[in-house]
Structures are given as C-alpha cells and as structure tokens.
C-alpha cells in the first residue's frame, strides 16, 4: 500500500524557491513549516500502522495539517505576488 506524501515540496512544486527563501527569511513561516512537517510525519506514521491512535485523533491531525497548509499557501502566494 502506497501512502501519499503531503510534504510541501510535493504539494506546491511551483513554490520551491519561495519555500526555500521564506524558510530562511521569515521566522513565522519557518515555525509553521516545521509544525506542518511534524504533523504530516505523525499522520504518515499512523497511516502506515507504525503508531496506533483513535480515528478521531487522526482526523484532528489531518485538519491541523490542512489548516497549516492553508496558512503556508497564503504566505507563499503573497510572496510570489510581490516578487
């Protein structure tokens, strides 16, 4: 069974340069980026069966990942628009 990867480079390949630049220049973006990857990694481990948890917890983590992704995407779009 293949689990889909949700890291930001796979989600937004068109923003590769902006992701790199913002991770270096914007502390808020860097914190959100780190949190996104931690949540994504945990979800990936749960979906692979490495970690056991409730369905409710998994759904909460997926909602958190989506919320973080939305925030990061908004920052990326704003950066690209002003570039």
PyMOL commands that place a pseudoatom at each C-alpha (Angstrom):
pseudoatom trace, name=CA, resn=UNK, resi=1, chain=A, elem=C, hetatm=0, pos=[0.000, 0.000, 0.000]
pseudoatom trace, name=CA, resn=UNK, resi=2, chain=A, elem=C, hetatm=0, pos=[1.409, 3.376, -1.025]
pseudoatom trace, name=CA, resn=UNK, resi=3, chain=A, elem=C, hetatm=0, pos=[0.746, 6.313, 1.267]
pseudoatom trace, name=CA, resn=UNK, resi=4, chain=A, elem=C, hetatm=0, pos=[0.562, 9.673, -0.478]
pseudoatom trace, name=CA, resn=UNK, resi=5, chain=A, elem=C, hetatm=0, pos=[3.202, 12.150, 0.653]
pseudoatom trace, name=CA, resn=UNK, resi=6, chain=A, elem=C, hetatm=0, pos=[1.985, 15.578, 1.670]
pseudoatom trace, name=CA, resn=UNK, resi=7, chain=A, elem=C, hetatm=0, pos=[5.250, 17.431, 2.245]
pseudoatom trace, name=CA, resn=UNK, resi=8, chain=A, elem=C, hetatm=0, pos=[5.153, 20.994, 0.944]
pseudoatom trace, name=CA, resn=UNK, resi=9, chain=A, elem=C, hetatm=0, pos=[7.600, 20.357, -1.885]
pseudoatom trace, name=CA, resn=UNK, resi=10, chain=A, elem=C, hetatm=0, pos=[5.205, 17.715, -3.275]
pseudoatom trace, name=CA, resn=UNK, resi=11, chain=A, elem=C, hetatm=0, pos=[2.115, 19.823, -2.568]
pseudoatom trace, name=CA, resn=UNK, resi=12, chain=A, elem=C, hetatm=0, pos=[3.466, 23.043, -4.096]
pseudoatom trace, name=CA, resn=UNK, resi=13, chain=A, elem=C, hetatm=0, pos=[6.309, 22.270, -6.525]
pseudoatom trace, name=CA, resn=UNK, resi=14, chain=A, elem=C, hetatm=0, pos=[5.730, 25.631, -8.252]
pseudoatom trace, name=CA, resn=UNK, resi=15, chain=A, elem=C, hetatm=0, pos=[6.728, 27.393, -4.999]
pseudoatom trace, name=CA, resn=UNK, resi=16, chain=A, elem=C, hetatm=0, pos=[10.037, 25.599, -4.431]
pseudoatom trace, name=CA, resn=UNK, resi=17, chain=A, elem=C, hetatm=0, pos=[12.106, 28.810, -4.496]
pseudoatom trace, name=CA, resn=UNK, resi=18, chain=A, elem=C, hetatm=0, pos=[9.624, 30.696, -2.288]
pseudoatom trace, name=CA, resn=UNK, resi=19, chain=A, elem=C, hetatm=0, pos=[9.541, 27.836, 0.248]
pseudoatom trace, name=CA, resn=UNK, resi=20, chain=A, elem=C, hetatm=0, pos=[13.330, 27.896, 0.443]
pseudoatom trace, name=CA, resn=UNK, resi=21, chain=A, elem=C, hetatm=0, pos=[13.532, 31.695, 0.696]
pseudoatom trace, name=CA, resn=UNK, resi=22, chain=A, elem=C, hetatm=0, pos=[10.783, 32.001, 3.322]
pseudoatom trace, name=CA, resn=UNK, resi=23, chain=A, elem=C, hetatm=0, pos=[12.252, 29.232, 5.488]
pseudoatom trace, name=CA, resn=UNK, resi=24, chain=A, elem=C, hetatm=0, pos=[15.421, 31.352, 5.699]
pseudoatom trace, name=CA, resn=UNK, resi=25, chain=A, elem=C, hetatm=0, pos=[13.956, 34.863, 5.885]
pseudoatom trace, name=CA, resn=UNK, resi=26, chain=A, elem=C, hetatm=0, pos=[10.634, 34.519, 7.763]
pseudoatom trace, name=CA, resn=UNK, resi=27, chain=A, elem=C, hetatm=0, pos=[10.645, 33.063, 11.271]
pseudoatom trace, name=CA, resn=UNK, resi=28, chain=A, elem=C, hetatm=0, pos=[6.850, 32.674, 11.344]
pseudoatom trace, name=CA, resn=UNK, resi=29, chain=A, elem=C, hetatm=0, pos=[6.865, 30.755, 8.062]
pseudoatom trace, name=CA, resn=UNK, resi=30, chain=A, elem=C, hetatm=0, pos=[9.738, 28.580, 9.310]
pseudoatom trace, name=CA, resn=UNK, resi=31, chain=A, elem=C, hetatm=0, pos=[7.803, 27.682, 12.500]
pseudoatom trace, name=CA, resn=UNK, resi=32, chain=A, elem=C, hetatm=0, pos=[4.635, 26.845, 10.549]
pseudoatom trace, name=CA, resn=UNK, resi=33, chain=A, elem=C, hetatm=0, pos=[6.694, 24.848, 8.042]
pseudoatom trace, name=CA, resn=UNK, resi=34, chain=A, elem=C, hetatm=0, pos=[8.309, 22.827, 10.861]
pseudoatom trace, name=CA, resn=UNK, resi=35, chain=A, elem=C, hetatm=0, pos=[4.952, 22.230, 12.574]
pseudoatom trace, name=CA, resn=UNK, resi=36, chain=A, elem=C, hetatm=0, pos=[3.376, 21.183, 9.251]
pseudoatom trace, name=CA, resn=UNK, resi=37, chain=A, elem=C, hetatm=0, pos=[6.101, 18.608, 8.674]
pseudoatom trace, name=CA, resn=UNK, resi=38, chain=A, elem=C, hetatm=0, pos=[5.854, 17.261, 12.221]
pseudoatom trace, name=CA, resn=UNK, resi=39, chain=A, elem=C, hetatm=0, pos=[2.078, 16.795, 11.891]
pseudoatom trace, name=CA, resn=UNK, resi=40, chain=A, elem=C, hetatm=0, pos=[2.448, 15.317, 8.388]
pseudoatom trace, name=CA, resn=UNK, resi=41, chain=A, elem=C, hetatm=0, pos=[5.101, 12.867, 9.616]
pseudoatom trace, name=CA, resn=UNK, resi=42, chain=A, elem=C, hetatm=0, pos=[2.872, 11.775, 12.507]
pseudoatom trace, name=CA, resn=UNK, resi=43, chain=A, elem=C, hetatm=0, pos=[-0.099, 11.243, 10.159]
pseudoatom trace, name=CA, resn=UNK, resi=44, chain=A, elem=C, hetatm=0, pos=[2.128, 9.252, 7.807]
pseudoatom trace, name=CA, resn=UNK, resi=45, chain=A, elem=C, hetatm=0, pos=[3.277, 7.015, 10.689]
pseudoatom trace, name=CA, resn=UNK, resi=46, chain=A, elem=C, hetatm=0, pos=[-0.331, 6.472, 11.847]
pseudoatom trace, name=CA, resn=UNK, resi=47, chain=A, elem=C, hetatm=0, pos=[-1.482, 5.623, 8.302]
pseudoatom trace, name=CA, resn=UNK, resi=48, chain=A, elem=C, hetatm=0, pos=[1.382, 3.121, 7.951]
pseudoatom trace, name=CA, resn=UNK, resi=49, chain=A, elem=C, hetatm=0, pos=[0.382, 1.444, 11.206]
pseudoatom trace, name=CA, resn=UNK, resi=50, chain=A, elem=C, hetatm=0, pos=[3.612, 2.413, 12.975]
pseudoatom trace, name=CA, resn=UNK, resi=51, chain=A, elem=C, hetatm=0, pos=[1.625, 4.380, 15.569]
pseudoatom trace, name=CA, resn=UNK, resi=52, chain=A, elem=C, hetatm=0, pos=[-1.808, 3.456, 16.877]
pseudoatom trace, name=CA, resn=UNK, resi=53, chain=A, elem=C, hetatm=0, pos=[-4.392, 6.070, 17.765]
pseudoatom trace, name=CA, resn=UNK, resi=54, chain=A, elem=C, hetatm=0, pos=[-8.099, 6.777, 17.550]
pseudoatom trace, name=CA, resn=UNK, resi=55, chain=A, elem=C, hetatm=0, pos=[-9.779, 7.735, 14.289]
pseudoatom trace, name=CA, resn=UNK, resi=56, chain=A, elem=C, hetatm=0, pos=[-10.857, 10.978, 15.958]
pseudoatom trace, name=CA, resn=UNK, resi=57, chain=A, elem=C, hetatm=0, pos=[-7.245, 11.883, 16.763]
pseudoatom trace, name=CA, resn=UNK, resi=58, chain=A, elem=C, hetatm=0, pos=[-6.154, 11.101, 13.211]
pseudoatom trace, name=CA, resn=UNK, resi=59, chain=A, elem=C, hetatm=0, pos=[-8.937, 13.314, 11.831]
pseudoatom trace, name=CA, resn=UNK, resi=60, chain=A, elem=C, hetatm=0, pos=[-7.906, 16.145, 14.180]
pseudoatom trace, name=CA, resn=UNK, resi=61, chain=A, elem=C, hetatm=0, pos=[-4.314, 15.864, 12.962]
pseudoatom trace, name=CA, resn=UNK, resi=62, chain=A, elem=C, hetatm=0, pos=[-5.444, 15.903, 9.328]
pseudoatom trace, name=CA, resn=UNK, resi=63, chain=A, elem=C, hetatm=0, pos=[-7.481, 19.064, 9.995]
pseudoatom trace, name=CA, resn=UNK, resi=64, chain=A, elem=C, hetatm=0, pos=[-4.449, 20.629, 11.688]
pseudoatom trace, name=CA, resn=UNK, resi=65, chain=A, elem=C, hetatm=0, pos=[-2.274, 19.727, 8.681]
pseudoatom trace, name=CA, resn=UNK, resi=66, chain=A, elem=C, hetatm=0, pos=[-4.826, 21.275, 6.309]
pseudoatom trace, name=CA, resn=UNK, resi=67, chain=A, elem=C, hetatm=0, pos=[-5.026, 24.440, 8.412]
pseudoatom trace, name=CA, resn=UNK, resi=68, chain=A, elem=C, hetatm=0, pos=[-1.238, 24.787, 8.436]
pseudoatom trace, name=CA, resn=UNK, resi=69, chain=A, elem=C, hetatm=0, pos=[-1.069, 24.092, 4.698]
pseudoatom trace, name=CA, resn=UNK, resi=70, chain=A, elem=C, hetatm=0, pos=[-3.659, 26.822, 4.050]
pseudoatom trace, name=CA, resn=UNK, resi=71, chain=A, elem=C, hetatm=0, pos=[-1.655, 29.337, 6.106]
pseudoatom trace, name=CA, resn=UNK, resi=72, chain=A, elem=C, hetatm=0, pos=[1.596, 28.402, 4.381]
pseudoatom trace, name=CA, resn=UNK, resi=73, chain=A, elem=C, hetatm=0, pos=[-0.027, 28.535, 0.936]
pseudoatom trace, name=CA, resn=UNK, resi=74, chain=A, elem=C, hetatm=0, pos=[-1.390, 32.036, 1.639]
pseudoatom trace, name=CA, resn=UNK, resi=75, chain=A, elem=C, hetatm=0, pos=[2.103, 33.201, 2.638]
pseudoatom trace, name=CA, resn=UNK, resi=76, chain=A, elem=C, hetatm=0, pos=[3.624, 31.610, -0.474]
pseudoatom trace, name=CA, resn=UNK, resi=77, chain=A, elem=C, hetatm=0, pos=[1.059, 33.222, -2.786]
pseudoatom trace, name=CA, resn=UNK, resi=78, chain=A, elem=C, hetatm=0, pos=[1.639, 36.616, -1.149]
pseudoatom trace, name=CA, resn=UNK, resi=79, chain=A, elem=C, hetatm=0, pos=[5.402, 36.282, -1.550]
pseudoatom trace, name=CA, resn=UNK, resi=80, chain=A, elem=C, hetatm=0, pos=[5.114, 35.224, -5.194]
pseudoatom trace, name=CA, resn=UNK, resi=81, chain=A, elem=C, hetatm=0, pos=[2.728, 38.115, -5.918]
pseudoatom trace, name=CA, resn=UNK, resi=82, chain=A, elem=C, hetatm=0, pos=[5.158, 40.685, -4.522]
pseudoatom trace, name=CA, resn=UNK, resi=83, chain=A, elem=C, hetatm=0, pos=[8.239, 39.159, -6.175]
for i in range(1, 83): cmd.bond("trace and resi %d" % i, "trace and resi %d" % (i + 1))
show_as sticks, trace
zoom trace
